[in-house]
Structure formats: C-alpha cells, structure tokens
C-alpha cells in the first residue's frame, strides 16, 4: 500500500533558491538535541558521476535568503539527464513531482536510519516512476506526492534511480543532494569525510568583519554603531589577516563576519562549515553547520545573520554570538553566548578561525582596547538648523539630533508621554549630530523633542516574542503566535490610500503572522479580489486571503506593504509547438498567477508538466499512459482569482 498526498493547484513561485518542504510540521523549536547517526566513512556513494572528478555549486549551510542551504548542490556539466545513483542500499520511501521547491524529488531511506534526498530531477527511473504515472492519471494531476512502505521499492547502492534536471526552484541544472536523520535534520554529507570526486585545498577568504555594541552602555570606536572593517586589499584565500590598529571598545560587544569558501578549480563562492572565536587564547564561541533541523531551524538563518544590515546594506554578516531568539543547536559557547565584555584599560586579542568541511582554515586577528566612553563633541559647519530622526537597535532607541549650537555641551532631548517628560543627556556629538540613547523597555514615548523640533514616535506597541499577542486598530488586526517573532518587536503600522503597511521588511518573521485587513470602503467583487504584497518597486505578489464580510484575513511570511487588487482577466495560453514530440504551450497571467490546468484529448485527460521559470506547459515524450495526441483537444486554465480560460484546437 502507498500513502497519497495530492496538490491540486499551483503555488506562487518561491524566492530564488528557496526549497520548501510540503509535509506539514509542528511549530517546534529548532534546537534539536537528538543524537547524530553513526556513519562509517565511505558509506555514501557520490550520486553523480561516482569515481570521476566533479564540482559543487553549493555547500551545506550556505547563507541563503530565509534559509540555510540544506545539502550539497552537485554540478551536472551544465546539462540535464545525467544518471543519478542511489548513494546506499535502501528503499524509496517518498517521491514528489512539482513545479516548485525541490521540483521532482526522490527520498531513499537506508538501514542506518538516514534518508538521502535527490532534488530538481528531470525524471524518475524504474518501477516507482510507473507507480507515479499511474497515480497521476488516476488523480488527474501532475502535482503529486507519494509515500511508500519499507521494501516496496528496494534499491541497491549504485543503482540508477533518476535523471538529473533543473526542475522546481533550481536556478540552473544541478542535483540537490541531502542526508537527513530520522528526525528530518539536514546533515552535512561531508562531516564523515570528503568525497574523492570533490577536491578542496582552498581555505576560506575573509571579506569583512564587524564589532557591534550590544547594550546601551557599550561603544565601539566611541560610538553606539556597528563598526565594519574591510581590508583595503582583499586577502587571498587562506591568508591570515591581522588588523593593524587596535579597536577601542567598551561594554558588551559582539563580533560579526563575512567570508566565503571555494573548492579546487571552481570560482563559485560557497559557505563556511565552522567558525571559532578565541579571546586571549581562550575559546569564546564556535559554530559548526553540520546539522540543521528541517524545516523549523532553517529559517533561523535570519537570526544567525544581521538581517536588517543585509536588507539595507547588502552585506551578509553572520553573528559570532548567539542572539536572542536563536535556538539552533549548532553553537558552542559559555554563559555569555559568545558576547564579549570589554572593560576599561584592558586588551583583548581576538582570533577568528574560519574553516571549510575539508579542514582548510583561515585566521583573522585583531585587538580590542577597553576605553570607557566620555562625552565628546565634534562639529560640522554643514549643519545649519536643528533636525531630528531616530532608529531602533535591539531594545535601544537611538535619537540623532542635528545641532548647529556651538556650546561645549549639547542640549538635552526630551521624551514626551502624556503629561510626563524625560530629559536625555547626549551620549556624544559627532559632526554636530547629537546622539541620545534610551531603553524602550522602560516605556514607549508619544513624541520626541529637541529644541523647537517635535516629532511623533510612530511605534505603536511593544510585542514580546514567545507569547500570544494581538494588535488592532481601525484599519487592521494582527495576531502573533508564540513563534511568530524571533525577538521583541516595536510595531509600526500605517494605512493610506488603500495601502496597509505592516512594520518594515527590514525585520524578519520566524513563523507567519496572521493579518486581517479592514477596507474603508466596500470591496465590490470579493470573488476575484485578494491581498497582494507590494515591493518598493511596485511589483505585486499574490498572497490570497479569506473574506469574512468586508474584511480579509491571510498569513504573512514577511512584513511589508499590502494592497487588495481585483483580477478579472483570465490566463493566456498559446500553442507554440505541435508535433510527434508532443505539445508545448506558452502560458501567463496578468496578476494573480496560474492556479490549475487541464488538457483533454478526445475527451480524455492527458498529463501536462508546468515549468514556471519559462511559463510553459508541455507533454512529456515518455508518457505512454495518456491518450495519443490526435483529434480534438481542449486546454482549460484557471488563475488564483478563479478566472478561467479555455482554448480548443485539433491535433
């Protein structure tokens, strides 16, 4: 017997490289502590061209948008249909055929309790492929997932189980290959010894490092700012970097790193496997990306890196400390979780060791010098009149006031809440910019005043992580589950001219946020109207939503701006190829995107395959189950707004 899960409609295309799993998972926490399986060196056969030189397009644990890369991407000579070999004895436990995510993916479970995963395949081989095709015609859908009991479809090590491809969220032909344990943790296949097919004698390359103040009294170079240090001349791979100047700091600080690795004779950049930090010769922190819980842990990459810095500055800095809300089990630290306390007058020799899975290591060394902050002021003649702005880092409100005054000590800023006021002394003044610091956990102000300039404070609520919270006003309602947030959120929402702004996309969500929008005028055509995420360039991405009266509710994976649009135009389709080799249609939709498709030939269902990357539907040449491509035919398309397009033609 087999277990069947069907997906009758298409989903919007995921972000490039994103590879979601279709199995429902409990929310859980990503800090999995289950023991790792014992795997003997050489247990797994390299699944592409075993015994021949090869290359990796991606390594385990690379920092991707919204996820750690969960396995190895193996190059396939830039083409499809290379034989894919079973890595060890076992049985096919699962397969899925889809236009998204892993695309066509095969799972083989082995006697040692692990499962190998083979993704982005072009097609499956052997009796399991016939079982899939039979069920696809029975259910009349291409999107299908099957689960098989032990030993129904046994395979031997080295048996050809599929042909490589470029399906799903793949950005080019390759094989995505994983090893998972019984708890679905993604494991680094290189941790039990490398494969001779992949040669790596190249150590990681440093790009930049940073030191960041983590508490209100902390400073780096006398300021409450992240200080980023980029070598003037990019160091070669494996070359030790010793920063020439001591870096003044004080209080609790954290170190961040940007680096990459390469394999022999390959130019694509890969991730690091291991990073260690030592201070004055003593271990402070380390992480090893050999095990990531799937899917609960993979999105935690957004807390492992400085997400806001990545979104605003374009530089991906990974934190070499365990930040609040990060519960991954890849870290080894003491009680400070890798955060370093810097005291006045002390020196701290910091060594960062960057390593790949083959043991190649690159060191970075720098010295922090403890320097207690005192009020300082520097002036800029360019500042002619007062101005006021602010930003929030962690729980700290940082107020910056442009101050043309020439007095030795700058004036205070004032926080106002109702009839109460709190005066803040400036922490320092740099180029006539006064900086004031305030811990928002003491209460949110209504407004901020400096001199004769007053600005409203637009954060409406403090939403703590790890709790169930709600927020509502005249325009929307938000429902936060215990794992919606990584850390405390200082919420900002807005509504203007049919656009709802829910906080900022510069901050990441862990699990989806439930949002209800309350349109200010009646939405006439709810059947064809849905919520769309609108990016800064005006691009629209279908989200959906369920209507209840004149309100619509939906789960949001990201913060941002949302609008309601009505889609009344059906999808488009054009037959672009017809012949003995099969049919190909060019398809599209103006707004909501394609949802389902059905081809009938002579009144009988004929299977079509969808490739969203080039917007085509096509028949498969190896399909011997469906009706022959002769006689009258009909293609029926629907989009996600329910609009339908039907084209009829003769073959």
Buried (B, 14 or more C-beta within 10 A) or exposed (E): EBEEBBBEEBBBBBBEBBBBBBEEEEEBBBBBEEEEBEBEEEBBBBBBBBEEEBBBBBBBBBBBBBBBBBBBBBBBEEEBBBBBBBBBBBBBBBBBBBBBBBBBBBBBBBEBEBBBBBBBBBBBBBEBBEBBBEBBBEBEBBBBBBBBEEEBBEBEBBBBBBBBBBBBBBEEBBBBBBBBBEEBBBBBBBBBBBBEBBBBEBBBBBBBBBBBBBBBEBBBEBBBBBBBBEBEEEBEBBEBBEBEEBBBBBBBBBBBBBBBBBBEEBEBBBBBBBBBBBBEEEBBBBBBBBBBBBBBBBBBBBBBBBBBBBBEEEBBBBBBBBBBBBBBBBBBBEEBBBBBBBEEEEEBEBBBBBBBBBEBBBBBBBBBBBBEBEEEBEBBEEBEEBBBEBEBBBBBBBBBBBBBBEEEEBBBBBBBEEEEEBEBEBBBBBEBBBBBBBEBEEEBBEEBBBBEBEBEBEBBBBBEBBEEBEBEEEBBBBBBBBBBBBBBBBBBBBBEEEEBBBBEBEBBBBBBBBBBBBBEEEBEEBEBBBBBBBEEEEEEBBBBBEEEEEBBBBBBBBBBBBBBBBBEBBBBBEBEEBEEEBBBBBBEBBBBBBBBBBBBBBEEBBBBBBBBBEBBBBBBEEBEBBBEBEEEBBBBBBBBBBBEBEBEEEB
